[in-house]
């Protein structure tokens, strides 16, 4: 184990937590948006649609950069097999826990809400398996992607360690932008090739999560690792760039135009990939620089939500669907419904978090970390 201590990155901890918690207003606003979801209000709201798009366009790209940063930090701290075991336990155990406790009951509930229970027996064995894969993985998809990325990084991180100075020695935001443009085009080309040669596989849940999503987010994960290795690259992200702010605004405008005028039968998804690859890179600078300025401090209140963010994210999704199915129809105002949903979901999620803290088995299952036999609440490590 490496003995070199790493300075606590309070702003990155905070950003990661708030990006996770943004999933709550994202999914609640999805109910009131013009996007089709499991549950929708009778009258969609244009401003909640815009709000929903603004969160969706960049959130996970920045999240995976931070994940790569902390993953590489721990990679240097532990032997390889020990590192892999720790990282997979931290994300795999909560994912496997959430499937029977959260997403399975959620799936059963939605079958009744959508009145599809009578159709289940008509599905083929594969369609049943694929439907369950989509529905049981659900909002846990990023945990599955992290397991895949961690496994792949057993090889990638070794190569990065040996060539880090060459990779990041003369890097600039302009060069990164070009590289991410090319990566976005490459991902889009791959999807189009798959669509033309074997279109049915694109509706396969495991292929989408384990392959397509992993391939899209791996550049951001590697970028995070490089930011840990090379302080100059990290400073590019923590130093505000007017060009990144302008580029982010223009890219988001392009994203909205593609959403409005694109077609699923055309190049909509491929175009979105190119746009969000660029937007995600530029938003790393925007989010990191703002976070470094505003969130780089230790606070008991912030630490609470940093520790609680994963659990709250895991439980918020079924709570949001409960709210959308049975409470949304009784609230005529979209604004009032959205605010009520936030109070309902966050309030119950925090209550459940406090309950789970008092049960060692649940603390282990939702954190992937062994619990000591005492009543002290341990802060969640990275």
C-alpha positions as YAML, in Angstrom:
chain: A
units: angstrom
residues:
- id: 1
  name: UNK
  ca: [0.00, 0.00, 0.00]
- id: 2
  name: UNK
  ca: [1.29, 3.44, -0.94]
- id: 3
  name: UNK
  ca: [1.94, 5.60, 2.09]
- id: 4
  name: UNK
  ca: [1.80, 8.95, 0.30]
- id: 5
  name: UNK
  ca: [-1.18, 10.88, 1.72]
- id: 6
  name: UNK
  ca: [-3.51, 12.64, -0.68]
- id: 7
  name: UNK
  ca: [-4.90, 16.05, 0.12]
- id: 8
  name: UNK
  ca: [-8.65, 15.93, 0.68]
- id: 9
  name: UNK
  ca: [-10.47, 17.26, -2.36]
- id: 10
  name: UNK
  ca: [-13.51, 18.75, -0.64]
- id: 11
  name: UNK
  ca: [-14.82, 20.44, -3.76]
- id: 12
  name: UNK
  ca: [-14.70, 17.21, -5.78]
- id: 13
  name: UNK
  ca: [-16.46, 15.32, -3.01]
- id: 14
  name: UNK
  ca: [-19.15, 17.99, -2.96]
- id: 15
  name: UNK
  ca: [-19.53, 18.15, -6.73]
- id: 16
  name: UNK
  ca: [-19.88, 14.38, -6.95]
- id: 17
  name: UNK
  ca: [-22.55, 14.42, -4.24]
- id: 18
  name: UNK
  ca: [-24.54, 17.26, -5.79]
- id: 19
  name: UNK
  ca: [-24.36, 15.66, -9.23]
- id: 20
  name: UNK
  ca: [-25.81, 12.52, -7.67]
- id: 21
  name: UNK
  ca: [-28.51, 14.47, -5.86]
- id: 22
  name: UNK
  ca: [-29.40, 16.35, -9.06]
- id: 23
  name: UNK
  ca: [-30.95, 13.04, -10.09]
- id: 24
  name: UNK
  ca: [-33.91, 13.93, -7.84]
- id: 25
  name: UNK
  ca: [-35.01, 17.16, -9.57]
- id: 26
  name: UNK
  ca: [-34.04, 15.54, -12.88]
- id: 27
  name: UNK
  ca: [-36.48, 12.65, -12.51]
- id: 28
  name: UNK
  ca: [-39.22, 14.73, -10.90]
- id: 29
  name: UNK
  ca: [-38.99, 17.30, -13.70]
- id: 30
  name: UNK
  ca: [-39.11, 14.39, -16.16]
- id: 31
  name: UNK
  ca: [-42.68, 13.73, -14.98]
- id: 32
  name: UNK
  ca: [-43.66, 17.27, -15.98]
- id: 33
  name: UNK
  ca: [-41.56, 17.46, -19.15]
- id: 34
  name: UNK
  ca: [-42.58, 16.72, -22.72]
- id: 35
  name: UNK
  ca: [-40.33, 13.63, -22.69]
- id: 36
  name: UNK
  ca: [-42.15, 10.31, -22.45]
- id: 37
  name: UNK
  ca: [-41.42, 8.45, -19.20]
- id: 38
  name: UNK
  ca: [-42.99, 5.78, -17.01]
- id: 39
  name: UNK
  ca: [-45.34, 8.42, -15.59]
- id: 40
  name: UNK
  ca: [-46.19, 11.84, -17.01]
- id: 41
  name: UNK
  ca: [-48.40, 14.75, -16.06]
- id: 42
  name: UNK
  ca: [-51.40, 15.51, -18.26]
- id: 43
  name: UNK
  ca: [-49.96, 18.85, -19.38]
- id: 44
  name: UNK
  ca: [-46.17, 19.08, -19.91]
- id: 45
  name: UNK
  ca: [-44.29, 22.21, -18.90]
- id: 46
  name: UNK
  ca: [-41.86, 23.84, -21.32]
- id: 47
  name: UNK
  ca: [-39.67, 25.30, -18.58]
- id: 48
  name: UNK
  ca: [-39.45, 22.00, -16.68]
- id: 49
  name: UNK
  ca: [-38.57, 20.32, -19.99]
- id: 50
  name: UNK
  ca: [-35.77, 22.87, -20.44]
- id: 51
  name: UNK
  ca: [-34.67, 22.36, -16.83]
- id: 52
  name: UNK
  ca: [-34.66, 18.59, -17.34]
- id: 53
  name: UNK
  ca: [-32.59, 18.88, -20.53]
- id: 54
  name: UNK
  ca: [-30.09, 21.19, -18.82]
- id: 55
  name: UNK
  ca: [-29.38, 18.58, -16.14]
- id: 56
  name: UNK
  ca: [-29.34, 15.61, -18.50]
- id: 57
  name: UNK
  ca: [-26.98, 17.18, -21.04]
- id: 58
  name: UNK
  ca: [-23.85, 17.22, -18.83]
- id: 59
  name: UNK
  ca: [-24.38, 15.62, -15.41]
- id: 60
  name: UNK
  ca: [-23.06, 12.12, -15.96]
- id: 61
  name: UNK
  ca: [-20.06, 13.16, -18.06]
- id: 62
  name: UNK
  ca: [-18.75, 15.30, -15.19]
- id: 63
  name: UNK
  ca: [-19.63, 12.55, -12.70]
- id: 64
  name: UNK
  ca: [-17.48, 10.00, -14.54]
- id: 65
  name: UNK
  ca: [-14.52, 12.41, -14.65]
- id: 66
  name: UNK
  ca: [-14.65, 12.64, -10.85]
- id: 67
  name: UNK
  ca: [-15.06, 8.86, -10.60]
- id: 68
  name: UNK
  ca: [-11.95, 8.37, -12.72]
- id: 69
  name: UNK
  ca: [-10.04, 10.87, -10.58]
- id: 70
  name: UNK
  ca: [-10.80, 9.11, -7.30]
- id: 71
  name: UNK
  ca: [-10.45, 5.62, -8.81]
- id: 72
  name: UNK
  ca: [-6.89, 6.39, -9.93]
- id: 73
  name: UNK
  ca: [-6.09, 7.90, -6.56]
- id: 74
  name: UNK
  ca: [-7.07, 4.62, -4.89]
- id: 75
  name: UNK
  ca: [-5.28, 2.64, -7.61]
- id: 76
  name: UNK
  ca: [-2.02, 4.18, -6.41]
- id: 77
  name: UNK
  ca: [-2.89, 3.43, -2.82]
- id: 78
  name: UNK
  ca: [-3.62, -0.31, -2.99]
- id: 79
  name: UNK
  ca: [-2.23, -3.42, -4.71]
- id: 80
  name: UNK
  ca: [-4.04, -4.12, -7.97]
- id: 81
  name: UNK
  ca: [-6.25, -7.04, -6.86]
- id: 82
  name: UNK
  ca: [-7.07, -5.33, -3.58]
- id: 83
  name: UNK
  ca: [-7.98, -2.14, -5.46]
- id: 84
  name: UNK
  ca: [-10.27, -3.98, -7.87]
- id: 85
  name: UNK
  ca: [-11.99, -5.82, -5.02]
- id: 86
  name: UNK
  ca: [-12.57, -2.63, -3.02]
- id: 87
  name: UNK
  ca: [-13.91, -0.65, -6.00]
- id: 88
  name: UNK
  ca: [-16.20, -3.42, -7.22]
- id: 89
  name: UNK
  ca: [-17.54, -4.00, -3.71]
- id: 90
  name: UNK
  ca: [-18.25, -0.28, -3.24]
- id: 91
  name: UNK
  ca: [-20.42, -0.08, -6.36]
- id: 92
  name: UNK
  ca: [-21.44, -3.70, -6.95]
- id: 93
  name: UNK
  ca: [-22.88, -4.50, -3.53]
- id: 94
  name: UNK
  ca: [-25.20, -1.43, -3.45]
- id: 95
  name: UNK
  ca: [-26.30, -2.25, -7.01]
- id: 96
  name: UNK
  ca: [-27.09, -5.88, -6.17]
- id: 97
  name: UNK
  ca: [-28.83, -4.75, -2.98]
- id: 98
  name: UNK
  ca: [-30.99, -2.20, -4.76]
- id: 99
  name: UNK
  ca: [-32.30, -4.71, -7.34]
- id: 100
  name: UNK
  ca: [-34.41, -6.87, -4.97]
- id: 101
  name: UNK
  ca: [-35.15, -4.08, -2.49]
- id: 102
  name: UNK
  ca: [-35.89, -1.20, -4.88]
- id: 103
  name: UNK
  ca: [-36.05, -1.84, -8.61]
- id: 104
  name: UNK
  ca: [-37.91, -5.18, -8.46]
- id: 105
  name: UNK
  ca: [-40.77, -3.71, -6.37]
- id: 106
  name: UNK
  ca: [-40.63, -0.68, -8.67]
- id: 107
  name: UNK
  ca: [-41.03, -2.93, -11.73]
- id: 108
  name: UNK
  ca: [-43.98, -4.77, -10.18]
- id: 109
  name: UNK
  ca: [-45.64, -1.48, -9.27]
- id: 110
  name: UNK
  ca: [-45.23, -0.12, -12.81]
- id: 111
  name: UNK
  ca: [-46.83, -3.24, -14.28]
- id: 112
  name: UNK
  ca: [-50.01, -2.34, -12.40]
- id: 113
  name: UNK
  ca: [-49.74, 1.39, -13.05]
- id: 114
  name: UNK
  ca: [-49.41, 0.80, -16.80]
- id: 115
  name: UNK
  ca: [-51.90, -2.08, -16.74]
- id: 116
  name: UNK
  ca: [-49.45, -4.45, -18.43]
- id: 117
  name: UNK
  ca: [-49.74, -7.44, -16.10]
- id: 118
  name: UNK
  ca: [-51.88, -9.36, -18.60]
- id: 119
  name: UNK
  ca: [-49.25, -8.95, -21.33]
- id: 120
  name: UNK
  ca: [-46.35, -10.56, -19.44]
- id: 121
  name: UNK
  ca: [-47.19, -14.17, -20.34]
- id: 122
  name: UNK
  ca: [-47.26, -13.28, -24.05]
- id: 123
  name: UNK
  ca: [-43.57, -12.30, -24.10]
- id: 124
  name: UNK
  ca: [-40.84, -14.66, -25.25]
- id: 125
  name: UNK
  ca: [-38.20, -15.85, -22.79]
- id: 126
  name: UNK
  ca: [-35.66, -13.41, -24.22]
- id: 127
  name: UNK
  ca: [-38.12, -10.50, -24.13]
- id: 128
  name: UNK
  ca: [-38.90, -11.27, -20.50]
- id: 129
  name: UNK
  ca: [-35.20, -11.37, -19.65]
- id: 130
  name: UNK
  ca: [-34.48, -8.19, -21.61]
- id: 131
  name: UNK
  ca: [-37.42, -6.35, -20.06]
- id: 132
  name: UNK
  ca: [-36.26, -7.36, -16.60]
- id: 133
  name: UNK
  ca: [-32.73, -6.24, -17.46]
- id: 134
  name: UNK
  ca: [-33.95, -2.78, -18.47]
- id: 135
  name: UNK
  ca: [-36.27, -2.42, -15.51]
- id: 136
  name: UNK
  ca: [-34.15, -3.97, -12.76]
- id: 137
  name: UNK
  ca: [-30.96, -2.16, -13.72]
- id: 138
  name: UNK
  ca: [-32.99, 1.02, -14.31]
- id: 139
  name: UNK
  ca: [-31.33, 4.02, -12.63]
- id: 140
  name: UNK
  ca: [-28.55, 1.73, -11.34]
- id: 141
  name: UNK
  ca: [-26.95, 1.63, -14.79]
- id: 142
  name: UNK
  ca: [-24.04, 3.87, -13.82]
- id: 143
  name: UNK
  ca: [-23.01, 1.40, -11.09]
- id: 144
  name: UNK
  ca: [-22.83, -1.39, -13.67]
- id: 145
  name: UNK
  ca: [-20.77, 0.87, -15.94]
- id: 146
  name: UNK
  ca: [-18.41, 1.64, -13.05]
- id: 147
  name: UNK
  ca: [-17.90, -2.10, -12.45]
- id: 148
  name: UNK
  ca: [-16.99, -2.53, -16.14]
- id: 149
  name: UNK
  ca: [-14.74, 0.55, -16.14]
- id: 150
  name: UNK
  ca: [-12.97, -0.62, -12.98]
- id: 151
  name: UNK
  ca: [-12.29, -4.01, -14.55]
- id: 152
  name: UNK
  ca: [-11.04, -2.50, -17.82]
- id: 153
  name: UNK
  ca: [-8.91, -0.02, -15.87]
- id: 154
  name: UNK
  ca: [-6.82, -2.82, -14.41]
- id: 155
  name: UNK
  ca: [-5.06, -2.66, -17.77]
- id: 156
  name: UNK
  ca: [-5.69, 0.98, -18.74]
- id: 157
  name: UNK
  ca: [-4.40, 2.49, -15.49]
- id: 158
  name: UNK
  ca: [-1.14, 0.58, -15.80]
- id: 159
  name: UNK
  ca: [-0.63, 2.04, -19.27]
- id: 160
  name: UNK
  ca: [-1.56, 5.52, -18.01]
- id: 161
  name: UNK
  ca: [0.94, 5.26, -15.19]
- id: 162
  name: UNK
  ca: [3.71, 4.48, -17.66]
- id: 163
  name: UNK
  ca: [2.84, 7.18, -20.20]
- id: 164
  name: UNK
  ca: [1.11, 9.88, -18.14]
- id: 165
  name: UNK
  ca: [3.69, 12.58, -18.75]
- id: 166
  name: UNK
  ca: [3.57, 12.05, -22.51]
- id: 167
  name: UNK
  ca: [-0.24, 12.07, -22.56]
- id: 168
  name: UNK
  ca: [-0.68, 15.24, -20.51]
- id: 169
  name: UNK
  ca: [2.61, 17.06, -20.96]
- id: 170
  name: UNK
  ca: [1.52, 19.67, -23.50]
- id: 171
  name: UNK
  ca: [-2.24, 19.34, -23.19]
- id: 172
  name: UNK
  ca: [-4.63, 22.24, -23.72]
- id: 173
  name: UNK
  ca: [-8.39, 22.68, -23.73]
- id: 174
  name: UNK
  ca: [-8.29, 23.19, -27.49]
- id: 175
  name: UNK
  ca: [-6.51, 19.87, -28.04]
- id: 176
  name: UNK
  ca: [-8.86, 18.12, -25.62]
- id: 177
  name: UNK
  ca: [-11.82, 19.58, -27.50]
- id: 178
  name: UNK
  ca: [-10.51, 18.18, -30.76]
- id: 179
  name: UNK
  ca: [-9.90, 14.77, -29.23]
- id: 180
  name: UNK
  ca: [-13.38, 14.64, -27.69]
- id: 181
  name: UNK
  ca: [-14.92, 15.74, -30.99]
- id: 182
  name: UNK
  ca: [-13.20, 12.81, -32.70]
- id: 183
  name: UNK
  ca: [-14.24, 10.44, -29.91]
- id: 184
  name: UNK
  ca: [-17.83, 11.59, -30.22]
- id: 185
  name: UNK
  ca: [-17.76, 11.01, -33.97]
- id: 186
  name: UNK
  ca: [-16.21, 7.57, -33.44]
- id: 187
  name: UNK
  ca: [-18.94, 6.57, -30.97]
- id: 188
  name: UNK
  ca: [-21.63, 7.88, -33.32]
- id: 189
  name: UNK
  ca: [-20.10, 5.96, -36.24]
- id: 190
  name: UNK
  ca: [-20.02, 2.77, -34.17]
- id: 191
  name: UNK
  ca: [-23.68, 3.15, -33.23]
- id: 192
  name: UNK
  ca: [-24.64, 3.75, -36.87]
- id: 193
  name: UNK
  ca: [-22.69, 0.66, -37.97]
- id: 194
  name: UNK
  ca: [-24.41, -1.45, -35.31]
- id: 195
  name: UNK
  ca: [-27.79, 0.01, -36.31]
- id: 196
  name: UNK
  ca: [-27.20, -0.87, -39.96]
- id: 197
  name: UNK
  ca: [-25.76, -4.36, -39.38]
- id: 198
  name: UNK
  ca: [-27.57, -5.67, -36.28]
- id: 199
  name: UNK
  ca: [-30.29, -3.21, -35.19]
- id: 200
  name: UNK
  ca: [-31.98, -5.58, -32.72]
- id: 201
  name: UNK
  ca: [-28.97, -5.56, -30.39]
- id: 202
  name: UNK
  ca: [-29.52, -1.85, -29.69]
- id: 203
  name: UNK
  ca: [-32.67, -2.76, -27.78]
- id: 204
  name: UNK
  ca: [-30.72, -5.21, -25.64]
- id: 205
  name: UNK
  ca: [-30.33, -3.76, -22.15]
- id: 206
  name: UNK
  ca: [-27.04, -5.41, -21.21]
- id: 207
  name: UNK
  ca: [-25.44, -4.47, -24.52]
- id: 208
  name: UNK
  ca: [-26.51, -0.85, -24.11]
- id: 209
  name: UNK
  ca: [-25.35, -0.56, -20.51]
- id: 210
  name: UNK
  ca: [-22.22, -2.71, -20.52]
- id: 211
  name: UNK
  ca: [-20.95, -1.83, -24.00]
- id: 212
  name: UNK
  ca: [-22.40, 1.36, -25.48]
- id: 213
  name: UNK
  ca: [-22.61, 3.35, -22.25]
- id: 214
  name: UNK
  ca: [-19.18, 2.18, -21.15]
- id: 215
  name: UNK
  ca: [-17.64, 3.18, -24.48]
- id: 216
  name: UNK
  ca: [-19.25, 6.62, -24.27]
- id: 217
  name: UNK
  ca: [-18.13, 7.38, -20.72]
- id: 218
  name: UNK
  ca: [-14.68, 5.79, -20.71]
- id: 219
  name: UNK
  ca: [-13.01, 8.94, -22.18]
- id: 220
  name: UNK
  ca: [-14.35, 10.96, -19.24]
- id: 221
  name: UNK
  ca: [-13.24, 8.30, -16.75]
- id: 222
  name: UNK
  ca: [-9.71, 8.29, -18.23]
- id: 223
  name: UNK
  ca: [-9.70, 12.09, -18.30]
- id: 224
  name: UNK
  ca: [-10.37, 12.08, -14.55]
- id: 225
  name: UNK
  ca: [-7.44, 9.73, -13.98]
- id: 226
  name: UNK
  ca: [-5.18, 11.98, -16.07]
- id: 227
  name: UNK
  ca: [-6.31, 15.00, -14.05]
- id: 228
  name: UNK
  ca: [-5.12, 13.23, -10.90]
- id: 229
  name: UNK
  ca: [-1.80, 12.31, -12.50]
- id: 230
  name: UNK
  ca: [-1.02, 15.68, -14.04]
- id: 231
  name: UNK
  ca: [-1.52, 18.81, -11.93]
- id: 232
  name: UNK
  ca: [-1.35, 21.04, -15.00]
- id: 233
  name: UNK
  ca: [-4.32, 19.26, -16.54]
- id: 234
  name: UNK
  ca: [-6.22, 19.54, -13.28]
- id: 235
  name: UNK
  ca: [-5.52, 23.28, -13.17]
- id: 236
  name: UNK
  ca: [-7.03, 23.62, -16.65]
- id: 237
  name: UNK
  ca: [-10.32, 22.44, -15.20]
- id: 238
  name: UNK
  ca: [-10.20, 24.40, -11.93]
- id: 239
  name: UNK
  ca: [-9.31, 27.66, -13.69]
- id: 240
  name: UNK
  ca: [-12.39, 29.39, -15.19]
- id: 241
  name: UNK
  ca: [-12.40, 29.50, -18.98]
- id: 242
  name: UNK
  ca: [-14.71, 31.97, -20.76]
- id: 243
  name: UNK
  ca: [-14.33, 29.84, -23.89]
- id: 244
  name: UNK
  ca: [-15.63, 26.76, -22.08]
- id: 245
  name: UNK
  ca: [-18.58, 28.76, -20.75]
- id: 246
  name: UNK
  ca: [-19.39, 30.06, -24.22]
- id: 247
  name: UNK
  ca: [-18.84, 26.65, -25.80]
- id: 248
  name: UNK
  ca: [-21.11, 25.02, -23.21]
- id: 249
  name: UNK
  ca: [-23.89, 27.51, -23.94]
- id: 250
  name: UNK
  ca: [-23.60, 26.98, -27.70]
- id: 251
  name: UNK
  ca: [-23.42, 23.19, -27.33]
- id: 252
  name: UNK
  ca: [-26.49, 23.19, -25.10]
- id: 253
  name: UNK
  ca: [-28.31, 25.23, -27.74]
- id: 254
  name: UNK
  ca: [-27.33, 22.63, -30.33]
- id: 255
  name: UNK
  ca: [-28.51, 19.90, -27.96]
- id: 256
  name: UNK
  ca: [-31.94, 21.55, -27.65]
- id: 257
  name: UNK
  ca: [-32.24, 21.98, -31.43]
- id: 258
  name: UNK
  ca: [-31.41, 18.31, -31.92]
- id: 259
  name: UNK
  ca: [-34.03, 17.36, -29.33]
- id: 260
  name: UNK
  ca: [-36.60, 19.57, -31.05]
- id: 261
  name: UNK
  ca: [-35.93, 18.79, -34.71]
- id: 262
  name: UNK
  ca: [-34.04, 15.47, -34.62]
- id: 263
  name: UNK
  ca: [-35.65, 12.17, -35.42]
- id: 264
  name: UNK
  ca: [-35.01, 8.81, -33.81]
- id: 265
  name: UNK
  ca: [-35.13, 7.27, -37.27]
- id: 266
  name: UNK
  ca: [-32.43, 9.66, -38.48]
- id: 267
  name: UNK
  ca: [-29.16, 10.72, -36.91]
- id: 268
  name: UNK
  ca: [-30.63, 12.15, -33.70]
- id: 269
  name: UNK
  ca: [-28.80, 9.85, -31.26]
- id: 270
  name: UNK
  ca: [-25.51, 10.02, -33.13]
- id: 271
  name: UNK
  ca: [-25.70, 13.83, -33.27]
- id: 272
  name: UNK
  ca: [-26.53, 13.93, -29.57]
- id: 273
  name: UNK
  ca: [-23.45, 11.84, -28.79]
- id: 274
  name: UNK
  ca: [-21.14, 14.25, -30.63]
- id: 275
  name: UNK
  ca: [-22.75, 17.26, -28.94]
- id: 276
  name: UNK
  ca: [-22.79, 15.84, -25.41]
- id: 277
  name: UNK
  ca: [-19.22, 14.57, -25.71]
- id: 278
  name: UNK
  ca: [-18.10, 18.16, -26.32]
- id: 279
  name: UNK
  ca: [-20.54, 19.67, -23.87]
- id: 280
  name: UNK
  ca: [-19.45, 17.27, -21.16]
- id: 281
  name: UNK
  ca: [-15.79, 18.21, -21.59]
- id: 282
  name: UNK
  ca: [-16.47, 21.95, -21.44]
- id: 283
  name: UNK
  ca: [-18.81, 21.56, -18.48]
- id: 284
  name: UNK
  ca: [-16.01, 19.83, -16.56]
- id: 285
  name: UNK
  ca: [-14.24, 23.20, -16.61]
- id: 286
  name: UNK
  ca: [-17.40, 25.12, -15.71]
- id: 287
  name: UNK
  ca: [-18.37, 22.80, -12.85]
- id: 288
  name: UNK
  ca: [-14.85, 22.24, -11.49]
- id: 289
  name: UNK
  ca: [-13.95, 25.94, -11.52]
- id: 290
  name: UNK
  ca: [-17.19, 26.93, -9.80]
- id: 291
  name: UNK
  ca: [-16.88, 24.07, -7.33]
- id: 292
  name: UNK
  ca: [-13.26, 24.89, -6.57]
- id: 293
  name: UNK
  ca: [-14.25, 28.48, -5.82]
- id: 294
  name: UNK
  ca: [-17.46, 27.83, -3.85]
- id: 295
  name: UNK
  ca: [-17.25, 24.31, -2.40]
- id: 296
  name: UNK
  ca: [-13.62, 23.72, -1.44]
- id: 297
  name: UNK
  ca: [-14.18, 23.65, 2.32]
- id: 298
  name: UNK
  ca: [-15.11, 21.22, 5.06]
- id: 299
  name: UNK
  ca: [-18.60, 21.47, 6.51]
- id: 300
  name: UNK
  ca: [-20.61, 19.07, 8.67]
- id: 301
  name: UNK
  ca: [-23.77, 19.82, 6.68]
- id: 302
  name: UNK
  ca: [-22.08, 19.27, 3.32]
- id: 303
  name: UNK
  ca: [-20.36, 16.13, 4.64]
- id: 304
  name: UNK
  ca: [-23.75, 14.75, 5.64]
- id: 305
  name: UNK
  ca: [-25.08, 14.96, 2.09]
- id: 306
  name: UNK
  ca: [-21.77, 13.74, 0.64]
- id: 307
  name: UNK
  ca: [-22.17, 10.63, 2.79]
- id: 308
  name: UNK
  ca: [-25.89, 10.29, 2.09]
- id: 309
  name: UNK
  ca: [-25.87, 11.01, -1.65]
- id: 310
  name: UNK
  ca: [-25.58, 7.44, -2.95]
- id: 311
  name: UNK
  ca: [-28.27, 6.05, -0.67]
- id: 312
  name: UNK
  ca: [-30.61, 8.96, -1.40]
- id: 313
  name: UNK
  ca: [-30.03, 8.52, -5.13]
- id: 314
  name: UNK
  ca: [-30.77, 4.80, -4.96]
- id: 315
  name: UNK
  ca: [-34.09, 5.20, -3.12]
- id: 316
  name: UNK
  ca: [-35.30, 8.37, -4.83]
- id: 317
  name: UNK
  ca: [-36.27, 6.67, -8.10]
- id: 318
  name: UNK
  ca: [-39.07, 4.41, -6.81]
- id: 319
  name: UNK
  ca: [-40.24, 7.26, -4.55]
- id: 320
  name: UNK
  ca: [-40.44, 9.54, -7.60]
- id: 321
  name: UNK
  ca: [-42.47, 6.96, -9.51]
- id: 322
  name: UNK
  ca: [-44.80, 6.52, -6.53]
- id: 323
  name: UNK
  ca: [-45.29, 10.27, -6.45]
- id: 324
  name: UNK
  ca: [-45.84, 10.47, -10.20]
- id: 325
  name: UNK
  ca: [-48.33, 7.61, -10.31]
- id: 326
  name: UNK
  ca: [-50.56, 8.49, -7.38]
- id: 327
  name: UNK
  ca: [-49.97, 12.10, -6.32]
- id: 328
  name: UNK
  ca: [-49.20, 13.99, -9.54]
- id: 329
  name: UNK
  ca: [-52.72, 13.44, -11.01]
- id: 330
  name: UNK
  ca: [-54.22, 15.28, -8.02]
- id: 331
  name: UNK
  ca: [-52.05, 18.42, -8.39]
- id: 332
  name: UNK
  ca: [-53.13, 20.72, -11.21]
- id: 333
  name: UNK
  ca: [-50.16, 23.10, -11.11]
- id: 334
  name: UNK
  ca: [-46.90, 21.79, -12.60]
- id: 335
  name: UNK
  ca: [-44.84, 24.12, -10.43]
- id: 336
  name: UNK
  ca: [-46.67, 23.08, -7.27]
- id: 337
  name: UNK
  ca: [-46.39, 19.44, -8.29]
- id: 338
  name: UNK
  ca: [-42.66, 19.74, -8.92]
- id: 339
  name: UNK
  ca: [-42.02, 21.45, -5.57]
- id: 340
  name: UNK
  ca: [-44.27, 19.00, -3.73]
- id: 341
  name: UNK
  ca: [-42.41, 16.14, -5.38]
- id: 342
  name: UNK
  ca: [-39.08, 17.49, -4.18]
- id: 343
  name: UNK
  ca: [-40.34, 17.72, -0.59]
- id: 344
  name: UNK
  ca: [-41.99, 14.29, -0.77]
- id: 345
  name: UNK
  ca: [-39.01, 12.44, -2.28]
- id: 346
  name: UNK
  ca: [-36.20, 14.19, -0.39]
- id: 347
  name: UNK
  ca: [-38.06, 14.06, 2.92]
- id: 348
  name: UNK
  ca: [-38.75, 10.32, 2.74]
- id: 349
  name: UNK
  ca: [-35.30, 9.55, 1.31]
- id: 350
  name: UNK
  ca: [-33.54, 11.35, 4.19]
- id: 351
  name: UNK
  ca: [-35.80, 9.57, 6.70]
- id: 352
  name: UNK
  ca: [-34.93, 6.20, 5.15]
- id: 353
  name: UNK
  ca: [-31.25, 7.15, 5.19]
- id: 354
  name: UNK
  ca: [-31.42, 7.87, 8.92]
- id: 355
  name: UNK
  ca: [-33.18, 4.56, 9.55]
- id: 356
  name: UNK
  ca: [-30.63, 2.60, 7.53]
- id: 357
  name: UNK
  ca: [-27.75, 4.19, 9.46]
- id: 358
  name: UNK
  ca: [-29.02, 2.44, 12.58]
- id: 359
  name: UNK
  ca: [-29.00, -1.03, 10.99]
- id: 360
  name: UNK
  ca: [-25.44, -2.32, 10.38]
- id: 361
  name: UNK
  ca: [-26.51, -4.85, 7.74]
- id: 362
  name: UNK
  ca: [-28.24, -2.15, 5.67]
- id: 363
  name: UNK
  ca: [-25.27, 0.19, 6.10]
- id: 364
  name: UNK
  ca: [-23.07, -2.52, 4.62]
- id: 365
  name: UNK
  ca: [-25.45, -3.43, 1.80]
- id: 366
  name: UNK
  ca: [-25.93, 0.17, 0.66]
- id: 367
  name: UNK
  ca: [-22.27, 1.18, 0.98]
- id: 368
  name: UNK
  ca: [-20.31, -1.97, 0.18]
- id: 369
  name: UNK
  ca: [-18.08, -1.32, 3.19]
- id: 370
  name: UNK
  ca: [-17.68, -3.61, 6.24]
- id: 371
  name: UNK
  ca: [-19.23, -2.13, 9.38]
- id: 372
  name: UNK
  ca: [-17.57, -2.13, 12.78]
- id: 373
  name: UNK
  ca: [-19.52, -3.44, 15.76]
- id: 374
  name: UNK
  ca: [-20.22, -0.12, 17.42]
- id: 375
  name: UNK
  ca: [-22.83, 2.63, 17.25]
- id: 376
  name: UNK
  ca: [-20.57, 5.28, 15.83]
- id: 377
  name: UNK
  ca: [-21.48, 6.52, 12.39]
- id: 378
  name: UNK
  ca: [-18.52, 6.25, 10.12]
- id: 379
  name: UNK
  ca: [-17.99, 8.81, 7.39]
- id: 380
  name: UNK
  ca: [-18.16, 7.28, 3.94]
- id: 381
  name: UNK
  ca: [-14.73, 7.09, 2.34]
- id: 382
  name: UNK
  ca: [-14.24, 7.61, -1.36]
...
